[in-house]
Amino acid sequence: MTPFVFDTLSASKQLREAGMAEGVAEAVVSVFQHASAMPDISHLATKADLDALSVATKADLEALSVATKADVAQLATKTDLAELRGEFSAKLLQQTWMMIGGITALVTMVNVTLKIFG
């Protein structure tokens, strides 16, 4: 924003010539001088900016809602968890028996080795 140049002396003179008292003329000129020194507010958001942002935010929220619903639809159900629990238990039992068998075989080999070389 271009600074506004205000000739206070000329303005005061014109007001006095128009019949205004000197003190009142100077007060009016002072008010205009302060008004011309207002900060640049052209960078502030307008109602149109806020409305556009509101529309964009609503669209983002709707997209997030759709994505969340899609994610929730892919979550495991109680039935899925029960099936997984059953599969896990079966595999754990199988591995336990394999370890018992491996340990038994190892103990047997150690006993045979001790009998042969012992």
Protein Blocks (a to p, Z undefined) as FASTA:
>chain_A
ZZddddfklmmmmmmmnopafklmmmmmmmmmmmmmpccfklpccfklmmmmmmmmmmmm
mmmmmmmmmmmmmpccfklmmmmmmmmmmmmmmmmmmmmmmmmmmmmmmmmmmmmmZZ
